Amino acid sequence: MIQQLRIYEIFENNKAAFHARFRDHAARIMTERYGFKFASMWETKIGDRTEFVYLLEWPDEATKTAQWAAFMSDAEWSEIKRVTLAEHGPMVGQIEDRLLAQVDYSPARERSLLPG
């Protein structure tokens, strides 16, 4: 089991549109078609920068890589991005992607962070 941390810089002027797109489209496609497992999602503000942060769980790095590639080439997702960019302009700035390796004394070392 591995965790992946994603941090997106989002823009205040179209934050609502970003969240609608992620909630209604990206998360749906990711979970239903490609088996993404979201542990949690957050929004944070650091100075003037607003960030959307989420944590994913994967069985292994090969699965993560394959599922991300499939999602990024998904025709519906590509069209949604095209339409929302035309309507709202850019919604995301810098994206950080981190693969998290648990230390040997982590309380969650041998279990999922997901409920159940």
N, C-alpha and C positions, 0 to 999 in steps of 0.2 A: 504494500500500500504506500502510495506517495501522495503528497499534497502539492497543489500548485496555487500560488498566490498571484492574482492579477490586479494591477492598480492602473486605473484609467484617469487621466486628467480630463475633467468635463467642464464645459463652459456654462457659466451662470445664465447667459442670455437664452440658451436653449436646453437647459437642464431637464425641464419637464419632458421635452421631446425625446431626449436621450433615454430617460427612464422608461417612457412609454415604449420606445423601440426595443430596449433591452428586455423589459418585462413581457411585452406582448409578442415579440418576434424572436429575438436572439435566444433567450432562455428556453422558449418553447422548442425551437429547432434543435438547439444543443441537447436538450434532455430527451425529447421524443425520437429524434432521428439518430443521434450519435452517442447516446449513453453518458453524457456529462452528468456528474453528480455534484451538485452544489451543497457545500457544508453550511455556508452563510454568505450574506452580502451586507455591505456597509457603505455609508457615505461619510466622508470626513472632510474637514476644511483645515488647511494649513496656510495661514496668512490669507492671501487673496486667491489661493488655489483650492478648487473643489475637486475631490477625488471620489471615484466609485471603486470599491474594493470588493473582491470576492475570492472565496476559497473553494477549490475543487479537489475532489479525491479521485485517484486513478489506481487501478490494480498494478500498473507498471508504466515505465517511461515509453515503451514502444506503443502501448495503447493510447497514451496521451498524444503522442506525435501523430499517429494515424487518424485519430478522431478529430484533432484540430485541423489537419489537412483536409479531411472530408468536409468539415463545417465551413472552412474558408472557401471551398470551391462549390458550396451549395448554391444552386441557381436561384432559389427563392431568397436566400439571404443576400446574395449579390444584388438582386433587384430591389429589395427593401433598402439596402444601403444607398443605391443609386437614387431612388425616389426621395428618401429622407434628406439626403445631401442637397438635392435640388430644392426641396421645400424649406429646409431649416439652415442650410449651410453646415460647416464642419461642427461636429458635436464632441469630438474626442481629440485631445492633443497627444501628449506623450503617453505611451503605454509601457508599463513595467511588467515583466513576466518572471516569476521566481519559482524554481523547484525547491521545495522545502524538504530537508532531510532531518528527521527527528534524531535528537541526541539519545544516547542509551538510557538516560534517566527520565525521559519524557513520560508522564503518566499515560499518554495516549499511544505509546510506542507500538503496541500490538493490537490496537483496535481502531475502528473507524471513528471519526468525529461526528458522523451522521447519526441521527436518532435511530433507535431500533436495533 
